[in-house]
Every structure is written in C-alpha cells, then in structure tokens.
C-alpha cells in the first residue's frame, strides 16, 4: 500500500486527466490503496481546486471535469514528448494558425522537460522529415522559444542577423512580439543600436541569446505588432491595390484568405467584394484567389486580371480543356 501521499496524488491526478470515468475499485487497484483512501485523496484534489466529479452506483466513479480555470496538467513521458514534437514541428515551419501562443507553450514545456525527454524530442524531430506547403523557410524551434522567453521575461535579446541583401550584423534588441504571417515568422523589437523599432525575419536570425538584462517595455507606435509588421512590409516593397468579387458569403471567403488581407464586404447573401492592397507577386495572388474555392471576378489591377486569365488557360490546357 502506497504511503507517499504527494506522489500518490500526482498519480491519481494523471489518471483522472484521461478523459474517462474511473470506477473507485479500479483506482484503488491502480494506486495500491483502499477505496477510503481514494475518497480522501479525491477530497484533497478538490481542496486544491481540481473539479473532480463523483458518480453514485455500485462501484462509484470519478472523473475530472472542466472548471473555471485550467489546473496544472500532469503528463507522462510519452504525452510530454508527443506534445513537444507537435509544437516544435508547427513552430519550425510557420504553419498557418500556429501563432505566438503555441511558441510560448513550447517554451514553457521545454523549460521543465527532463534532459532525457529533451533528448528524445530532438532525436525524433531530427529523424522526421515533415511535408510542408508554401515557401516559408524552416526555423530552429530553439530560436523561437528563446525569443518567446525573452519577450515574456522582458529581457534584452542579442542575435546575428542576415539582411535580404546578404549583409550581416549583430543586433541588441528589446523584443516586443513574435508575429506569424502563415508563411514566415517575424520578430518586432526595439533595436537599441539603431534607436528605433525594427522587424526581423526569424529565419534570418542566428545565435539568439537572452542577456538577462531587464527592460521596461516601450510603447509600440501602432499599438499592435501585426499592424506594425504590415506597415513595415509595405514601406519596404512596392504594393498595389486589388479589387475582387467572390460568389460566396463573406464569412466563407474570410476563412480562406490570410487575415492581413482584411475582410470582404457583403454585397448580398451570395456574394462579397474585397478591396485591399498587397505587396505579394501577382502570380501568388492569382493562386491565392483560386484556392478560395469559389467563383470570383478580378476587377483590378490589369496585371492581376491578366495573370488570372493566363493561369486559367494554363490549367485548362493541362487537362485537355
């Protein structure tokens, strides 16, 4: 019979976090204690804020239900490795929808992983080749987690940076936010050497190092990191206005286009119109529009109209149309 109450409570909590109902007798056998002890341990978990629900019956049962706040999770080795590998794979390839919250979760998890599990995660990822889409460059997950930790702790961050023209430099920054565009990750930070705000493509960052030097967070000019990145990208590249009508409801189209393009305006129940600007190549925009999976008409610019026409003809010829 187990007499180590803290260890037993952790084991009980781990069992209850499996989404099923546990009969009291089965918990008693698993833990090597009496049913009375199981009941007392369940009461202890409730006192700690874990919402354990009991059911009546011949054997009685227990299950952990959703509460007002999420209590700390207890993961076994296999579960921890699976979650870490999944988060690292998503973060390292800028999968659309995997944002800074996922990177923060990965940073927290890897911080507390025992060394033996960190080794298993690294080994498994090194032996796996993911099939990814888009032209986003791969990123070492350690780079993202170092940045996320520095942002959370408000620590100055140093790193080597390679600009688009190949020029290399060393930067000392006050990191503000990580922003994912779906294809790439960007760091929005105050560059102490340039004494101004900057955006950095994370795939061009190497040797990131959180110095431990704390800073008081400055006010970002736009107040929003995603908006600052959008404006910064448009300042650096030539943009154009486009105008497209979709034969589909606005919410359908919104769910299938990048958020930074904005939301289309409803025309009626079956159509909507999007007027926005972008710096993406017209070839890429033509493919993006086709991927919305509905009929559409491009009104402007003429270059995009021509590109969509050429793409449609090329696809038709590819299937003998």
VOZA-291629 format. One record per residue (C-alpha): residue in three letters; x, y, z. Coordinates in nm, 3 decimals. Example, Ala and Ser with C-alpha at 12.3 -4.5 7.8 and 13.67 -1.06 7.14 Angstrom:
% VOZA-291629
<site 'ALA'; <1.230; -0.450; 0.780>>,
<site 'SER'; <1.367; -0.106; 0.714>>,
//
This chain:
% VOZA-291629
<site 'UNK'; <0.000; 0.000; 0.000>>,
<site 'UNK'; <0.138; 0.340; -0.100>>,
<site 'UNK'; <0.219; 0.577; 0.187>>,
<site 'UNK'; <0.373; 0.857; -0.023>>,
<site 'UNK'; <0.074; 1.091; -0.035>>,
<site 'UNK'; <0.217; 1.362; -0.270>>,
<site 'UNK'; <0.334; 1.102; -0.522>>,
<site 'UNK'; <0.003; 0.920; -0.498>>,
<site 'UNK'; <-0.193; 1.243; -0.554>>,
<site 'UNK'; <0.010; 1.317; -0.868>>,
<site 'UNK'; <-0.052; 0.964; -0.995>>,
<site 'UNK'; <-0.425; 0.997; -0.922>>,
<site 'UNK'; <-0.438; 1.333; -1.099>>,
<site 'UNK'; <-0.260; 1.188; -1.401>>,
<site 'UNK'; <-0.518; 0.909; -1.422>>,
<site 'UNK'; <-0.812; 1.145; -1.384>>,
<site 'UNK'; <-0.684; 1.368; -1.664>>,
<site 'UNK'; <-0.752; 1.084; -1.906>>,
<site 'UNK'; <-1.100; 1.165; -2.047>>,
<site 'UNK'; <-1.299; 0.877; -1.896>>,
<site 'UNK'; <-1.474; 0.783; -1.575>>,
<site 'UNK'; <-1.269; 0.579; -1.331>>,
<site 'UNK'; <-1.450; 0.331; -1.104>>,
<site 'UNK'; <-1.339; 0.362; -0.742>>,
<site 'UNK'; <-1.231; -0.002; -0.736>>,
<site 'UNK'; <-1.005; 0.039; -1.038>>,
<site 'UNK'; <-0.840; 0.349; -0.891>>,
<site 'UNK'; <-0.789; 0.159; -0.565>>,
<site 'UNK'; <-0.609; -0.120; -0.752>>,
<site 'UNK'; <-0.401; 0.117; -0.964>>,
<site 'UNK'; <-0.283; 0.318; -0.663>>,
<site 'UNK'; <-0.247; 0.025; -0.425>>,
<site 'UNK'; <-0.463; 0.182; -0.155>>,
<site 'UNK'; <-0.808; 0.132; -0.009>>,
<site 'UNK'; <-1.121; 0.289; -0.159>>,
<site 'UNK'; <-1.148; 0.502; 0.152>>,
<site 'UNK'; <-0.802; 0.644; 0.082>>,
<site 'UNK'; <-0.906; 0.713; -0.278>>,
<site 'UNK'; <-1.204; 0.912; -0.150>>,
<site 'UNK'; <-0.979; 1.113; 0.084>>,
<site 'UNK'; <-0.731; 1.179; -0.200>>,
<site 'UNK'; <-1.015; 1.297; -0.424>>,
<site 'UNK'; <-1.121; 1.538; -0.148>>,
<site 'UNK'; <-0.763; 1.669; -0.130>>,
<site 'UNK'; <-0.760; 1.735; -0.505>>,
<site 'UNK'; <-1.088; 1.924; -0.475>>,
<site 'UNK'; <-0.938; 2.139; -0.199>>,
<site 'UNK'; <-0.652; 2.220; -0.439>>,
<site 'UNK'; <-0.901; 2.341; -0.699>>,
<site 'UNK'; <-0.936; 2.035; -0.920>>,
<site 'UNK'; <-1.305; 1.982; -1.013>>,
<site 'UNK'; <-1.341; 1.606; -0.958>>,
<site 'UNK'; <-1.695; 1.481; -1.015>>,
<site 'UNK'; <-1.819; 1.169; -0.839>>,
<site 'UNK'; <-2.099; 0.941; -0.959>>,
<site 'UNK'; <-2.313; 0.714; -0.746>>,
<site 'UNK'; <-2.358; 0.345; -0.807>>,
<site 'UNK'; <-2.246; 0.002; -0.702>>,
<site 'UNK'; <-1.881; 0.087; -0.750>>,
<site 'UNK'; <-1.897; 0.465; -0.781>>,
<site 'UNK'; <-1.680; 0.656; -1.024>>,
<site 'UNK'; <-1.470; 0.970; -1.060>>,
<site 'UNK'; <-1.384; 1.198; -1.348>>,
<site 'UNK'; <-1.215; 1.535; -1.389>>,
<site 'UNK'; <-1.449; 1.794; -1.542>>,
<site 'UNK'; <-1.395; 2.142; -1.680>>,
<site 'UNK'; <-1.372; 2.413; -1.415>>,
<site 'UNK'; <-1.344; 2.793; -1.410>>,
<site 'UNK'; <-0.967; 2.777; -1.461>>,
<site 'UNK'; <-0.734; 2.519; -1.610>>,
<site 'UNK'; <-0.537; 2.344; -1.334>>,
<site 'UNK'; <-0.177; 2.233; -1.392>>,
<site 'UNK'; <-0.154; 1.933; -1.622>>,
<site 'UNK'; <0.027; 1.615; -1.529>>,
<site 'UNK'; <0.178; 1.444; -1.834>>,
<site 'UNK'; <0.356; 1.113; -1.857>>,
<site 'UNK'; <0.677; 1.083; -2.060>>,
<site 'UNK'; <0.509; 0.975; -2.384>>,
<site 'UNK'; <0.248; 1.253; -2.367>>,
<site 'UNK'; <0.509; 1.522; -2.299>>,
<site 'UNK'; <0.727; 1.407; -2.590>>,
<site 'UNK'; <0.427; 1.394; -2.826>>,
<site 'UNK'; <0.316; 1.748; -2.739>>,
<site 'UNK'; <0.668; 1.890; -2.764>>,
<site 'UNK'; <0.731; 1.728; -3.103>>,
<site 'UNK'; <0.400; 1.855; -3.236>>,
<site 'UNK'; <0.460; 2.210; -3.118>>,
<site 'UNK'; <0.816; 2.215; -3.249>>,
<site 'UNK'; <0.708; 2.087; -3.591>>,
<site 'UNK'; <0.438; 2.353; -3.621>>,
<site 'UNK'; <0.653; 2.636; -3.493>>,
<site 'UNK'; <0.956; 2.547; -3.703>>,
<site 'UNK'; <0.764; 2.566; -4.030>>,
<site 'UNK'; <0.537; 2.865; -3.967>>,
<site 'UNK'; <0.219; 2.664; -4.018>>,
<site 'UNK'; <-0.077; 2.898; -4.063>>,
<site 'UNK'; <-0.270; 2.923; -3.737>>,
<site 'UNK'; <0.029; 2.830; -3.520>>,
<site 'UNK'; <0.092; 3.164; -3.353>>,
<site 'UNK'; <0.293; 3.308; -3.065>>,
<site 'UNK'; <0.075; 3.134; -2.805>>,
<site 'UNK'; <0.195; 2.797; -2.935>>,
<site 'UNK'; <0.557; 2.911; -2.916>>,
<site 'UNK'; <0.508; 3.032; -2.557>>,
<site 'UNK'; <0.357; 2.693; -2.469>>,
<site 'UNK'; <0.656; 2.518; -2.627>>,
<site 'UNK'; <0.898; 2.742; -2.435>>,
<site 'UNK'; <0.728; 2.657; -2.105>>,
<site 'UNK'; <0.718; 2.285; -2.180>>,
<site 'UNK'; <1.081; 2.258; -2.289>>,
<site 'UNK'; <1.192; 2.454; -1.984>>,
<site 'UNK'; <1.064; 2.183; -1.749>>,
<site 'UNK'; <1.132; 1.875; -1.962>>,
<site 'UNK'; <1.390; 1.641; -1.803>>,
<site 'UNK'; <1.709; 1.610; -2.007>>,
<site 'UNK'; <1.624; 1.253; -2.110>>,
<site 'UNK'; <1.296; 1.373; -2.265>>,
<site 'UNK'; <1.456; 1.673; -2.436>>,
<site 'UNK'; <1.698; 1.430; -2.597>>,
<site 'UNK'; <1.408; 1.210; -2.716>>,
<site 'UNK'; <1.227; 1.511; -2.863>>,
<site 'UNK'; <1.539; 1.626; -3.051>>,
<site 'UNK'; <1.616; 1.275; -3.175>>,
<site 'UNK'; <1.262; 1.217; -3.301>>,
<site 'UNK'; <1.246; 1.551; -3.478>>,
<site 'UNK'; <1.587; 1.500; -3.638>>,
<site 'UNK'; <1.470; 1.165; -3.777>>,
<site 'UNK'; <1.147; 1.309; -3.920>>,
<site 'UNK'; <1.104; 1.495; -4.247>>,
<site 'UNK'; <0.779; 1.694; -4.247>>,
<site 'UNK'; <0.581; 1.756; -4.564>>,
<site 'UNK'; <0.513; 2.130; -4.565>>,
<site 'UNK'; <0.350; 2.368; -4.809>>,
<site 'UNK'; <0.423; 2.726; -4.908>>,
<site 'UNK'; <0.757; 2.899; -4.941>>,
<site 'UNK'; <0.817; 2.972; -4.575>>,
<site 'UNK'; <1.168; 2.892; -4.459>>,
<site 'UNK'; <1.233; 2.642; -4.182>>,
<site 'UNK'; <1.327; 2.779; -3.840>>,
<site 'UNK'; <1.502; 2.612; -3.550>>,
<site 'UNK'; <1.236; 2.585; -3.276>>,
<site 'UNK'; <1.503; 2.677; -3.022>>,
<site 'UNK'; <1.527; 3.019; -3.188>>,
<site 'UNK'; <1.155; 3.080; -3.139>>,
<site 'UNK'; <1.148; 2.955; -2.781>>,
<site 'UNK'; <1.447; 3.172; -2.688>>,
<site 'UNK'; <1.270; 3.474; -2.835>>,
<site 'UNK'; <0.939; 3.389; -2.668>>,
<site 'UNK'; <1.109; 3.352; -2.331>>,
<site 'UNK'; <1.289; 3.685; -2.372>>,
<site 'UNK'; <0.961; 3.855; -2.464>>,
<site 'UNK'; <0.781; 3.706; -2.164>>,
<site 'UNK'; <1.065; 3.795; -1.925>>,
<site 'UNK'; <1.131; 4.137; -2.085>>,
<site 'UNK'; <1.498; 4.052; -2.131>>,
<site 'UNK'; <1.722; 4.214; -2.390>>,
<site 'UNK'; <1.790; 3.980; -2.681>>,
<site 'UNK'; <2.110; 3.962; -2.884>>,
<site 'UNK'; <2.144; 3.783; -3.216>>,
<site 'UNK'; <2.321; 3.776; -3.551>>,
<site 'UNK'; <2.111; 3.892; -3.844>>,
<site 'UNK'; <2.144; 3.848; -4.220>>,
<site 'UNK'; <1.955; 4.111; -4.423>>,
<site 'UNK'; <1.783; 4.046; -4.755>>,
<site 'UNK'; <2.086; 4.173; -4.946>>,
<site 'UNK'; <2.315; 3.936; -4.755>>,
<site 'UNK'; <2.465; 4.199; -4.520>>,
<site 'UNK'; <2.536; 4.055; -4.175>>,
<site 'UNK'; <2.518; 4.240; -3.844>>,
<site 'UNK'; <2.489; 4.189; -3.469>>,
<site 'UNK'; <2.178; 4.327; -3.302>>,
<site 'UNK'; <2.089; 4.408; -2.941>>,
<site 'UNK'; <1.714; 4.449; -2.901>>,
<site 'UNK'; <1.421; 4.478; -2.666>>,
<site 'UNK'; <1.191; 4.209; -2.809>>,
<site 'UNK'; <0.822; 4.301; -2.823>>,
<site 'UNK'; <0.624; 4.031; -3.007>>,
<site 'UNK'; <0.653; 3.739; -3.247>>,
<site 'UNK'; <0.417; 3.755; -3.544>>,
<site 'UNK'; <0.336; 3.468; -3.782>>,
<site 'UNK'; <0.208; 3.550; -4.131>>,
<site 'UNK'; <0.135; 3.186; -4.212>>,
<site 'UNK'; <0.447; 3.152; -4.429>>,
<site 'UNK'; <0.706; 3.321; -4.208>>,
<site 'UNK'; <0.778; 3.430; -3.852>>,
<site 'UNK'; <0.881; 3.789; -3.772>>,
<site 'UNK'; <1.018; 3.948; -3.455>>,
<site 'UNK'; <0.902; 4.300; -3.374>>,
<site 'UNK'; <1.161; 4.462; -3.147>>,
<site 'UNK'; <1.321; 4.790; -3.048>>,
<site 'UNK'; <1.673; 4.794; -3.191>>,
<site 'UNK'; <1.899; 4.955; -2.930>>,
<site 'UNK'; <2.181; 5.011; -3.181>>,
<site 'UNK'; <1.956; 5.188; -3.432>>,
<site 'UNK'; <1.746; 5.352; -3.159>>,
<site 'UNK'; <1.426; 5.267; -3.344>>,
<site 'UNK'; <1.168; 4.993; -3.393>>,
<site 'UNK'; <1.252; 4.717; -3.640>>,
<site 'UNK'; <1.107; 4.393; -3.777>>,
<site 'UNK'; <1.329; 4.087; -3.830>>,
<site 'UNK'; <1.261; 3.774; -4.031>>,
<site 'UNK'; <1.324; 3.495; -3.782>>,
<site 'UNK'; <1.464; 3.258; -4.046>>,
<site 'UNK'; <1.747; 3.511; -4.094>>,
<site 'UNK'; <1.829; 3.518; -3.721>>,
<site 'UNK'; <2.108; 3.306; -3.573>>,
<site 'UNK'; <2.273; 3.273; -3.232>>,
<site 'UNK'; <1.984; 3.429; -3.033>>,
<site 'UNK'; <2.079; 3.493; -2.671>>,
<site 'UNK'; <1.868; 3.634; -2.387>>,
<site 'UNK'; <2.114; 3.853; -2.194>>,
<site 'UNK'; <1.925; 3.861; -1.865>>,
<site 'UNK'; <1.923; 4.242; -1.872>>,
<site 'UNK'; <1.567; 4.358; -1.797>>,
<site 'UNK'; <1.390; 4.649; -1.963>>,
<site 'UNK'; <1.069; 4.846; -1.927>>,
<site 'UNK'; <0.855; 4.782; -2.231>>,
<site 'UNK'; <0.829; 5.076; -2.471>>,
<site 'UNK'; <0.507; 5.178; -2.641>>,
<site 'UNK'; <0.486; 5.044; -2.995>>,
<site 'UNK'; <0.394; 5.325; -3.242>>,
<site 'UNK'; <0.096; 5.137; -3.387>>,
<site 'UNK'; <-0.003; 4.973; -3.059>>,
<site 'UNK'; <-0.033; 4.637; -3.237>>,
<site 'UNK'; <0.257; 4.419; -3.353>>,
<site 'UNK'; <0.073; 4.271; -3.651>>,
<site 'UNK'; <-0.026; 4.616; -3.777>>,
<site 'UNK'; <0.330; 4.745; -3.730>>,
<site 'UNK'; <0.462; 4.450; -3.931>>,
<site 'UNK'; <0.209; 4.512; -4.206>>,
<site 'UNK'; <0.304; 4.878; -4.234>>,
<site 'UNK'; <0.674; 4.794; -4.219>>,
<site 'UNK'; <0.645; 4.542; -4.502>>,
<site 'UNK'; <0.452; 4.784; -4.720>>,
<site 'UNK'; <0.713; 5.057; -4.666>>,
<site 'UNK'; <0.985; 4.824; -4.792>>,
<site 'UNK'; <0.816; 4.696; -5.105>>,
<site 'UNK'; <0.603; 4.814; -5.391>>,
<site 'UNK'; <0.235; 4.745; -5.331>>,
<site 'UNK'; <-0.074; 4.753; -5.547>>,
<site 'UNK'; <-0.449; 4.779; -5.491>>,
<site 'UNK'; <-0.670; 4.491; -5.599>>,
<site 'UNK'; <-1.045; 4.451; -5.631>>,
<site 'UNK'; <-1.218; 4.110; -5.641>>,
<site 'UNK'; <-1.580; 3.994; -5.623>>,
<site 'UNK'; <-1.646; 3.642; -5.488>>,
<site 'UNK'; <-1.959; 3.438; -5.550>>,
<site 'UNK'; <-1.972; 3.324; -5.187>>,
<site 'UNK'; <-2.069; 3.469; -4.846>>,
<site 'UNK'; <-1.818; 3.699; -4.676>>,
<site 'UNK'; <-1.753; 3.463; -4.384>>,
<site 'UNK'; <-1.674; 3.178; -4.627>>,
<site 'UNK'; <-1.414; 3.392; -4.808>>,
<site 'UNK'; <-1.269; 3.539; -4.487>>,
<site 'UNK'; <-1.196; 3.191; -4.352>>,
<site 'UNK'; <-0.995; 3.105; -4.664>>,
<site 'UNK'; <-0.777; 3.414; -4.701>>,
<site 'UNK'; <-0.495; 3.548; -4.479>>,
<site 'UNK'; <-0.626; 3.781; -4.209>>,
<site 'UNK'; <-0.385; 4.058; -4.312>>,
<site 'UNK'; <-0.574; 4.100; -4.641>>,
<site 'UNK'; <-0.874; 4.225; -4.446>>,
<site 'UNK'; <-1.238; 4.120; -4.454>>,
<site 'UNK'; <-1.453; 4.137; -4.769>>,
<site 'UNK'; <-1.772; 4.343; -4.768>>,
<site 'UNK'; <-2.101; 4.156; -4.825>>,
<site 'UNK'; <-2.289; 4.252; -5.141>>,
<site 'UNK'; <-2.585; 4.019; -5.089>>,
<site 'UNK'; <-2.643; 3.671; -4.942>>,
<site 'UNK'; <-2.437; 3.502; -5.209>>,
<site 'UNK'; <-2.159; 3.747; -5.296>>,
<site 'UNK'; <-1.896; 3.970; -5.138>>,
<site 'UNK'; <-1.626; 4.211; -5.255>>,
<site 'UNK'; <-1.269; 4.259; -5.132>>,
<site 'UNK'; <-1.073; 4.577; -5.196>>,
<site 'UNK'; <-0.728; 4.573; -5.038>>,
<site 'UNK'; <-0.358; 4.623; -5.106>>,
<site 'UNK'; <-0.072; 4.377; -5.108>>,
<site 'UNK'; <0.295; 4.350; -5.194>>,
<site 'UNK'; <0.269; 3.985; -5.297>>,
<site 'UNK'; <0.356; 3.892; -5.655>>,
<site 'UNK'; <0.051; 3.885; -5.883>>,
<site 'UNK'; <0.128; 3.519; -5.961>>,
<site 'UNK'; <0.099; 3.433; -5.593>>,
<site 'UNK'; <-0.223; 3.634; -5.556>>,
<site 'UNK'; <-0.377; 3.456; -5.854>>,
<site 'UNK'; <-0.313; 3.120; -5.687>>,
<site 'UNK'; <-0.440; 3.252; -5.351>>,
<site 'UNK'; <-0.766; 3.365; -5.507>>,
<site 'UNK'; <-0.815; 3.033; -5.685>>,
<site 'UNK'; <-0.765; 2.848; -5.356>>,
<site 'UNK'; <-1.068; 3.023; -5.201>>,
<site 'UNK'; <-1.268; 2.751; -5.382>>,
<site 'UNK'; <-1.549; 2.959; -5.528>>,
<site 'UNK'; <-1.626; 3.159; -5.842>>,
<site 'UNK'; <-1.468; 3.505; -5.847>>,
<site 'UNK'; <-1.405; 3.802; -6.074>>,
<site 'UNK'; <-1.094; 4.020; -6.063>>,
<site 'UNK'; <-1.170; 4.383; -6.146>>,
<site 'UNK'; <-0.825; 4.533; -6.088>>,
<site 'UNK'; <-0.535; 4.572; -6.138>>,
<site 'UNK'; <-0.493; 4.482; -6.503>>,
<site 'UNK'; <-0.177; 4.281; -6.425>>,
<site 'UNK'; <-0.369; 4.056; -6.184>>,
<site 'UNK'; <-0.656; 4.020; -6.431>>,
<site 'UNK'; <-0.411; 3.905; -6.699>>,
<site 'UNK'; <-0.234; 3.669; -6.461>>,
<site 'UNK'; <-0.560; 3.501; -6.355>>,
<site 'UNK'; <-0.662; 3.467; -6.721>>,
<site 'UNK'; <-0.328; 3.307; -6.809>>,
<site 'UNK'; <-0.346; 3.074; -6.509>>,
<site 'UNK'; <-0.698; 2.964; -6.601>>,
<site 'UNK'; <-0.593; 2.892; -6.960>>,
<site 'UNK'; <-0.284; 2.700; -6.846>>,
<site 'UNK'; <-0.488; 2.483; -6.610>>,
<site 'UNK'; <-0.749; 2.416; -6.879>>,
<site 'UNK'; <-0.479; 2.306; -7.125>>,
<site 'UNK'; <-0.325; 2.083; -6.859>>,
<site 'UNK'; <-0.642; 1.867; -6.856>>,
<site 'UNK'; <-0.703; 1.891; -7.230>>,
<site 'UNK'; <-0.967; 2.163; -7.197>>,
//
